[in-house]
Amino acid sequence: MELPEDLLIATGGQRIRVRYRPGMGVPLVLCNGIGASLEVLDPFVEALDPERPVVRFDAPGTGESPTSMLPYGFPYLAWVLGRVLDELGVGVVDILGLSWGGALAQQFAFQNPMRCRRLILVSTGTGAIMVPGDPRVLRKMVTPKRFRDPEYAAQVAGELYGGSVREDSADIGETFSRQMHAGSKMGYLHQLMAGSVWTSIFALPVIRQKTLLVFGEDDPIVPMVNGRIFETLLPRATLHRHDGGHVDLVTRADKLAPVIDEFLGTPHLGRRQWRGRKAGLLTARD
């Protein structure tokens, strides 16, 4: 039986809005960038293999997920995500993290070595210990104004995101206009705080999942050198370089979704089982 398109799941002290597209095989969990609601990823989801199940969600204080009462860290949020998947009846997953969401994806893979099959990191870094982008660009990241004002987002998009957005900044205004709600200022602050005190640099060598790294040559926020750091420290990583920028996963989904589909493999039912709170769920082969 198919689940409703959107659910509000109360678990772990949070209420998380989730959109689950059912399909065949191992679900792909999408962790979004800072301040962004799940609608921003619509172009990417539409470009993926339509048979691939996809789970996406609003972090606390973004989209339609209420703001957390207290600040949180990535270990806690990864645990909450696991509880959300339990409530959906989802077992083993692949996980993709874009920008800020890449930190959550790394933490989830680290905390759940038997539940996370494959890891995809897009335009992200290792947290507090990483090679930062242009300081003039990062200053604009401190405020969520670009999510609240699509016209402003279009004005700063080329400088902020690089890549294909330099040629047509109207795309990014349209992308952010997809958001049903912009979220709260406190929710955005909580996300900033979570990233400021976290690093994965020392944990990367023990993350054993096959990992795809997707990094753009023209990314003002996360320079390519961060992709090379991941490639060096992650034992089973492959680096895919493209000539785009920070959000080309969304603005050029037709180019990057096939790369990710190929890495994950054709959706199919497999043999192993995940015995969590809801046992007996079929998953794909490694």
Beta strands, then each sheet from edge to edge (+ up, - down):
strand 1: 6-11
strand 2: 14-21
strand 3: 28-31
strand 4: 54-57
strand 5: 93-98
strand 6: 116-122
strand 7: 210-216
strand 8: 237-242
strand 9: 273-274
strand 10: 281-282
sheet 1: 1+ 2- 4+ 3+ 5+ 6+ 7+ 8+
sheet 2: 9+ 10-
end
